[in-house]
């Protein structure tokens, strides 16, 4: 059963909006970096430029938008109030922006001091966020499965951030040992721990709510998060102590979890009661297909022992899966909170007997028109296809892929900015008559 909505506890509009609107800016920065440096940056996985692009996307786009979404969904879905939300969001958002930029520039410019600057900003942002949100979750009387999965996601984020800080210290201080063997663990905990677990936790709530579907199977909800977390723990132990059999078992368990989640989500969406498809549903479907392709190619390359194209897994997991879901969710979260805050403002005016001062609140689907989001989805899909082709034939497809990727992020930024402008105009209108 979904947690009860606590609409009156929603944070101010600026709290989630600042994170969500910042995300496509980093997506655009990543795309422009690809265009500037050209196909040589994907010649192998350790080029400084591809590491910069990866962190612009994983920190600047994924984590940025996931923080914003959590600050909105925790009070509304879980009834958990974040203390002093505007101050708290500023303390998290500003150092996250500065830290993400510093880390990307540290890779691009090879300036060691920037790694230390990034550690300081990102360490502060993550520490504040994890401590406050974890405390709220642990103190909550809500026992919905989303709560426990969010706690697991925060633990995964803590592990990811700790490994990342340790690796960055190796780049920032020449006397500090650079433990490259931890890089795969850092990446795995970030993508399959933090990102995947939080997406699962949110999916159990928002897909039935927004897409008018049945609930996920109870057993799926109770076991899937723990299975992923246990698989990641065992994979970490196997990598650190060179336990090949445990590594194979862990990979198999993780692959089963990924495919089960993807297939279940596609089935739940297929059986939805609302027959009219919207852009958010298309993004979810694209994400699940990408996850299936990722898992299949991952198992195949391990089974026949071949080295996959450097760019392939990243394109499928980061762009195809994670960015697709977050991109689609933005078209629900931003219109929803605009509709919510304007509706609350109108209710307050009605309670005061000032009905003539109300503003017209359009339907959520009108705040960001379906045609605008659909065109952005098409450019996002085209950029994914081109990125996958670029992984195989970089000299033919790399520049078209980067260009269309930049176009998709520009469309997203434009759509979100127009929605924010609409909200500010309505608030100004309300202020003028009260």
C-alpha positions as CSV (number, residue, x, y, z in Angstrom):
1,X,0.0,0.0,0.0
2,X,1.3,3.4,-0.9
3,X,2.1,5.8,2.0
4,X,-0.5,8.5,2.6
5,X,0.1,11.8,0.9
6,X,0.9,14.6,3.3
7,X,0.4,17.6,1.0
8,X,0.4,20.2,3.7
9,X,3.9,19.2,4.7
10,X,5.4,19.9,1.3
11,X,8.5,22.1,1.4
12,X,8.7,25.5,-0.3
13,X,8.8,25.4,-4.1
14,X,12.4,26.6,-4.2
15,X,13.7,23.6,-2.2
16,X,13.3,20.9,-4.8
17,X,13.3,23.3,-7.8
18,X,16.8,24.5,-7.3
19,X,18.2,21.0,-7.5
20,X,16.0,19.8,-10.4
21,X,16.7,22.9,-12.6
22,X,20.4,22.6,-11.9
23,X,20.6,19.0,-13.2
24,X,20.2,19.7,-17.0
25,X,22.8,22.4,-16.7
26,X,25.3,19.7,-15.7
27,X,24.0,17.4,-18.4
28,X,24.6,20.2,-20.9
29,X,28.1,20.8,-19.5
30,X,28.8,17.1,-20.0
31,X,27.6,17.1,-23.6
32,X,29.7,20.2,-24.4
33,X,32.7,18.5,-22.9
34,X,32.2,15.6,-25.2
35,X,31.9,17.9,-28.2
36,X,35.0,19.9,-27.2
37,X,37.4,16.9,-26.7
38,X,36.1,14.6,-29.4
39,X,36.0,10.8,-29.8
40,X,39.6,10.3,-28.4
41,X,38.2,10.7,-24.9
42,X,36.5,7.2,-25.1
43,X,39.7,5.5,-26.3
44,X,39.9,3.9,-22.9
45,X,38.0,4.2,-19.6
46,X,40.7,6.1,-17.7
47,X,41.0,9.2,-19.8
48,X,40.6,12.3,-17.6
49,X,38.0,13.8,-19.9
50,X,35.7,10.8,-19.7
51,X,36.1,10.8,-15.9
52,X,35.1,14.5,-15.9
53,X,32.0,13.7,-18.0
54,X,31.1,10.8,-15.8
55,X,31.2,12.9,-12.7
56,X,29.3,15.8,-14.3
57,X,26.5,13.3,-14.9
58,X,26.6,11.2,-11.8
59,X,27.1,14.1,-9.4
60,X,25.7,17.1,-11.3
61,X,22.8,15.4,-12.9
62,X,21.9,12.2,-11.1
63,X,22.7,13.0,-7.4
64,X,21.6,16.7,-7.9
65,X,18.1,15.7,-9.0
66,X,17.9,12.7,-6.6
67,X,18.6,15.0,-3.7
68,X,15.9,17.4,-4.9
69,X,13.4,14.6,-5.5
70,X,14.0,13.2,-2.0
71,X,13.5,16.6,-0.4
72,X,10.1,16.8,-2.1
73,X,9.0,13.2,-1.7
74,X,10.0,12.6,1.9
75,X,7.5,15.1,3.3
76,X,4.7,14.4,0.8
77,X,4.9,10.6,0.5
78,X,6.4,9.7,3.8
79,X,5.2,12.5,6.0
80,X,8.7,13.4,7.2
81,X,9.4,17.1,7.7
82,X,13.0,18.3,7.1
83,X,13.8,21.1,9.6
84,X,14.4,24.6,8.1
85,X,14.0,23.2,4.5
86,X,15.2,26.4,2.7
87,X,18.3,26.7,4.8
88,X,19.0,23.0,4.6
89,X,18.6,22.9,0.8
90,X,21.0,25.8,0.4
91,X,23.6,24.1,2.6
92,X,23.4,21.0,0.5
93,X,22.8,22.5,-3.0
94,X,25.5,25.2,-3.2
95,X,28.5,23.0,-2.1
96,X,27.1,20.2,-4.4
97,X,27.2,22.5,-7.4
98,X,30.7,23.9,-6.5
99,X,32.0,20.4,-5.7
100,X,30.7,18.9,-8.9
101,X,32.2,21.7,-11.0
102,X,35.5,21.5,-9.1
103,X,35.9,17.8,-9.5
104,X,35.1,17.9,-13.2
105,X,37.6,20.8,-13.8
106,X,40.2,18.9,-11.7
107,X,40.0,16.1,-14.3
108,X,40.0,18.4,-17.3
109,X,42.7,20.8,-16.2
110,X,44.7,18.3,-14.1
111,X,45.1,20.7,-11.2
112,X,45.6,18.7,-8.0
113,X,44.4,21.4,-5.7
114,X,40.9,21.2,-7.3
115,X,40.6,17.6,-6.1
116,X,41.0,18.9,-2.5
117,X,38.5,21.7,-3.1
118,X,36.0,19.2,-4.5
119,X,36.5,16.9,-1.5
120,X,35.7,19.7,0.8
121,X,32.6,20.9,-0.9
122,X,31.2,17.4,-1.7
123,X,32.1,16.0,1.7
124,X,30.2,18.8,3.4
125,X,27.2,18.4,1.1
126,X,27.0,14.7,1.5
127,X,27.6,14.7,5.2
128,X,24.8,17.2,5.9
129,X,22.4,15.5,3.6
130,X,23.0,11.9,4.8
131,X,22.9,12.8,8.5
132,X,19.7,14.8,8.4
133,X,17.8,12.6,6.0
134,X,18.9,9.4,7.7
135,X,17.9,10.8,11.1
136,X,14.4,11.7,9.7
137,X,14.0,8.2,8.2
138,X,15.1,6.4,11.4
139,X,12.9,8.4,13.6
140,X,9.8,8.1,11.3
141,X,6.9,5.9,12.4
142,X,6.3,5.2,8.8
143,X,7.1,1.5,8.0
144,X,6.5,1.5,4.3
145,X,9.1,-0.5,2.3
146,X,10.2,2.8,0.6
147,X,11.5,3.9,4.0
148,X,13.9,0.9,4.4
149,X,15.0,1.1,0.8
150,X,15.8,4.8,1.2
151,X,17.9,4.0,4.2
152,X,19.8,1.3,2.2
153,X,20.3,3.9,-0.6
154,X,21.8,6.4,1.9
155,X,24.2,3.7,3.2
156,X,25.2,3.0,-0.4
157,X,25.7,6.8,-0.9
158,X,27.9,6.9,2.2
159,X,30.0,4.1,0.9
160,X,30.2,5.6,-2.6
161,X,31.2,9.0,-1.2
162,X,33.8,7.6,1.1
163,X,35.4,5.6,-1.7
164,X,35.3,8.7,-3.9
165,X,36.9,10.9,-1.4
166,X,39.6,8.4,-0.7
167,X,40.4,8.1,-4.5
168,X,40.3,11.9,-4.9
169,X,42.8,12.2,-2.0
170,X,45.2,10.0,-4.0
171,X,44.9,12.5,-6.9
172,X,45.2,15.6,-4.7
173,X,48.1,14.5,-2.6
174,X,51.1,12.9,-4.3
175,X,52.1,11.3,-1.0
176,X,48.7,9.7,-0.6
177,X,48.4,6.2,-2.1
178,X,46.2,6.1,-5.2
179,X,44.1,2.9,-4.9
180,X,42.9,2.4,-8.4
181,X,41.6,-1.0,-7.5
182,X,38.8,0.7,-5.6
183,X,37.5,2.6,-8.7
184,X,35.2,-0.2,-9.8
185,X,33.7,-0.5,-6.3
186,X,33.2,3.2,-6.2
187,X,31.4,3.2,-9.5
188,X,29.3,0.0,-8.7
189,X,28.2,1.3,-5.3
190,X,27.2,4.6,-6.9
191,X,25.2,3.2,-9.8
192,X,23.9,-0.1,-8.4
193,X,23.7,0.9,-4.8
194,X,22.8,4.6,-4.4
195,X,21.1,5.2,-7.8
196,X,19.4,1.8,-8.4
197,X,18.1,1.4,-4.8
198,X,16.7,4.9,-4.7
199,X,15.0,4.5,-8.1
200,X,13.4,1.2,-6.8
201,X,12.2,2.9,-3.6
202,X,10.6,5.7,-5.6
203,X,9.2,3.4,-8.2
204,X,7.1,1.5,-5.6
205,X,5.4,4.8,-4.8
206,X,5.2,6.9,-7.9
207,X,4.4,4.4,-10.6
208,X,1.1,3.2,-9.0
209,X,0.3,6.9,-8.1
210,X,1.1,8.7,-11.3
211,X,0.6,5.9,-13.9
212,X,-2.6,4.4,-12.2
213,X,-1.2,0.9,-12.0
214,X,-1.4,-2.0,-9.5
215,X,1.1,-2.2,-6.8
216,X,4.4,-4.1,-7.3
217,X,4.2,-7.7,-5.9
218,X,4.6,-7.6,-2.1
219,X,7.5,-10.1,-2.2
220,X,9.2,-8.0,-4.8
221,X,9.0,-4.9,-2.7
222,X,10.2,-6.7,0.5
223,X,13.1,-8.6,-0.9
224,X,14.5,-6.7,-4.0
225,X,16.3,-3.9,-2.1
226,X,18.0,-6.2,0.3
227,X,19.0,-8.6,-2.5
228,X,20.7,-5.8,-4.4
229,X,22.4,-4.6,-1.2
230,X,23.6,-8.1,-0.2
231,X,24.9,-8.6,-3.8
232,X,26.8,-5.4,-3.6
233,X,28.3,-6.3,-0.2
234,X,29.4,-9.7,-1.5
235,X,30.8,-8.3,-4.7
236,X,32.8,-5.8,-2.6
237,X,34.2,-8.6,-0.5
238,X,35.0,-10.7,-3.5
239,X,36.9,-7.9,-5.2
240,X,38.9,-6.9,-2.1
241,X,39.9,-10.5,-1.3
242,X,40.0,-11.9,-4.8
243,X,37.3,-14.5,-4.2
244,X,36.4,-15.5,-7.7
245,X,33.5,-17.9,-6.9
246,X,31.8,-15.3,-4.6
247,X,32.3,-12.7,-7.4
248,X,30.5,-14.9,-9.9
249,X,27.6,-15.6,-7.5
250,X,27.3,-11.9,-6.6
251,X,27.2,-10.9,-10.3
252,X,24.6,-13.5,-11.0
253,X,22.4,-12.3,-8.0
254,X,22.8,-8.7,-9.1
255,X,21.9,-9.5,-12.7
256,X,18.8,-11.4,-11.6
257,X,17.7,-8.4,-9.5
258,X,18.2,-6.0,-12.4
259,X,16.3,-8.2,-14.8
260,X,13.5,-8.9,-12.3
261,X,13.0,-5.2,-11.5
262,X,13.0,-4.2,-15.2
263,X,10.6,-7.0,-16.3
264,X,8.3,-6.4,-13.3
265,X,8.2,-2.7,-14.0
266,X,7.4,-3.2,-17.7
267,X,4.6,-5.6,-16.7
268,X,3.1,-3.3,-14.2
269,X,3.1,-0.5,-16.7
270,X,1.6,-2.7,-19.4
271,X,-1.3,-3.6,-17.1
272,X,-1.9,0.0,-16.1
273,X,-5.5,1.2,-15.8
274,X,-4.9,4.5,-17.5
275,X,-4.6,3.6,-21.2
276,X,-3.4,7.1,-22.3
277,X,0.4,7.0,-22.4
278,X,2.3,10.0,-21.3
279,X,5.9,11.1,-21.6
280,X,6.9,10.0,-18.1
281,X,5.7,6.4,-18.9
282,X,7.8,6.4,-22.1
283,X,10.9,7.4,-20.1
284,X,10.2,4.6,-17.6
285,X,9.8,2.1,-20.5
286,X,13.0,3.3,-22.1
287,X,14.9,3.0,-18.8
288,X,13.7,-0.6,-18.3
289,X,14.7,-1.7,-21.8
290,X,18.1,-0.1,-21.3
291,X,18.5,-2.0,-18.0
292,X,17.7,-5.2,-19.7
293,X,20.2,-4.5,-22.5
294,X,22.8,-3.6,-19.9
295,X,22.3,-6.8,-18.0
296,X,22.2,-9.0,-21.1
297,X,25.4,-7.5,-22.6
298,X,27.1,-7.6,-19.2
299,X,26.4,-11.3,-18.7
300,X,27.3,-12.1,-22.3
301,X,30.7,-10.3,-22.2
302,X,31.5,-12.1,-18.9
303,X,30.3,-15.4,-20.2
304,X,32.4,-15.4,-23.4
305,X,35.2,-13.4,-21.7
306,X,35.5,-10.5,-24.1
307,X,36.2,-6.8,-23.4
308,X,33.1,-4.7,-24.2
309,X,33.3,-1.2,-25.8
310,X,34.4,1.3,-23.2
311,X,31.4,3.6,-23.6
312,X,28.7,0.9,-23.8
313,X,27.9,0.2,-20.2
314,X,28.1,3.9,-19.2
315,X,25.7,4.9,-22.0
316,X,23.2,2.2,-21.0
317,X,23.3,2.6,-17.2
318,X,23.8,6.4,-16.8
319,X,22.1,7.8,-19.8
320,X,19.7,5.0,-20.8
321,X,18.5,3.9,-17.3
322,X,19.2,6.5,-14.6
323,X,18.9,9.7,-16.6
324,X,15.8,8.5,-18.4
325,X,13.9,7.8,-15.2
326,X,15.0,11.1,-13.6
327,X,14.2,13.0,-16.8
328,X,10.7,11.5,-16.9
329,X,10.1,12.1,-13.2
330,X,10.9,15.8,-13.6
331,X,7.8,16.1,-15.8
332,X,5.7,14.8,-12.9
333,X,7.5,16.4,-9.9
334,X,7.8,20.0,-11.2
335,X,4.2,20.3,-12.5
336,X,2.9,18.5,-9.3
337,X,4.6,20.9,-6.9
338,X,3.6,23.9,-9.0
339,X,0.0,22.7,-9.0
340,X,0.2,21.9,-5.3
341,X,1.6,25.2,-4.1
342,X,-0.8,27.3,-6.3
343,X,-3.7,25.2,-5.1
344,X,-2.7,25.8,-1.4
345,X,-2.4,29.5,-2.1
346,X,-5.9,29.6,-3.6
347,X,-7.3,27.6,-0.6
348,X,-5.8,30.1,1.8
349,X,-7.5,32.9,-0.1
350,X,-10.8,31.1,0.0
351,X,-10.5,30.6,3.7
352,X,-10.0,34.3,4.1
353,X,-13.1,35.0,1.9
354,X,-11.0,36.4,-1.0
355,X,-12.3,34.2,-3.8
356,X,-11.9,36.9,-6.4
357,X,-8.1,37.1,-5.7
358,X,-7.5,33.4,-6.7
359,X,-5.4,32.6,-9.7
360,X,-6.3,30.0,-12.3
361,X,-4.4,26.8,-11.7
362,X,-4.1,24.7,-14.9
363,X,-4.1,20.9,-15.0
364,X,-0.6,19.4,-14.4
365,X,-0.4,18.2,-18.0
366,X,-0.7,21.8,-19.1
367,X,2.0,23.3,-16.9
368,X,4.6,21.5,-19.1
369,X,2.7,20.8,-22.4
370,X,2.8,17.1,-23.5
371,X,4.1,18.2,-26.9
372,X,7.1,19.9,-25.4
373,X,8.0,16.9,-23.2
374,X,7.5,14.5,-26.0
375,X,9.9,16.3,-28.3
376,X,12.4,16.3,-25.5
377,X,11.9,12.6,-25.1
378,X,12.5,12.0,-28.8
379,X,15.8,13.9,-28.6
380,X,16.8,12.0,-25.5
381,X,16.0,8.7,-27.2
382,X,17.9,9.7,-30.3
383,X,20.9,10.7,-28.3
384,X,20.9,7.3,-26.5
385,X,20.8,5.4,-29.8
386,X,23.6,7.6,-31.2
387,X,25.7,7.1,-28.0
388,X,25.4,3.4,-28.3
389,X,26.4,3.5,-31.9
390,X,29.3,5.8,-30.9
391,X,30.5,3.2,-28.5
392,X,30.9,0.8,-31.4
393,X,31.9,3.2,-34.2
394,X,33.1,6.4,-32.5
395,X,34.5,8.2,-35.5
396,X,31.2,8.0,-37.3
397,X,28.7,8.6,-34.5
398,X,30.5,10.4,-31.7
399,X,29.9,14.0,-32.7
400,X,26.2,13.5,-33.8
401,X,25.7,11.7,-30.4
402,X,27.2,14.5,-28.4
403,X,25.3,17.2,-30.4
404,X,21.9,15.5,-29.9
405,X,22.7,14.9,-26.3
406,X,23.3,18.6,-25.8
407,X,20.1,19.3,-27.7
408,X,18.1,17.0,-25.4
409,X,19.5,18.6,-22.2
410,X,18.8,22.1,-23.6
411,X,15.2,21.1,-24.3
412,X,14.9,19.7,-20.7
413,X,16.4,22.9,-19.3
414,X,14.0,25.0,-21.4
415,X,10.9,23.0,-20.4
416,X,11.8,23.2,-16.7
417,X,12.7,26.9,-16.8
418,X,9.4,27.7,-18.5
419,X,7.5,25.9,-15.7
420,X,9.5,27.8,-13.0
421,X,8.8,31.1,-14.9
422,X,5.1,30.2,-15.0
423,X,5.1,29.6,-11.2
424,X,6.9,32.8,-10.4
425,X,4.5,34.8,-12.6
426,X,1.5,33.3,-10.8
427,X,3.0,34.0,-7.4
428,X,3.7,37.6,-8.5
429,X,0.1,37.8,-9.6
430,X,-1.1,36.6,-6.2
431,X,1.2,39.0,-4.4
432,X,-0.2,41.9,-6.4
433,X,-3.8,41.3,-5.3
434,X,-3.2,40.5,-1.7
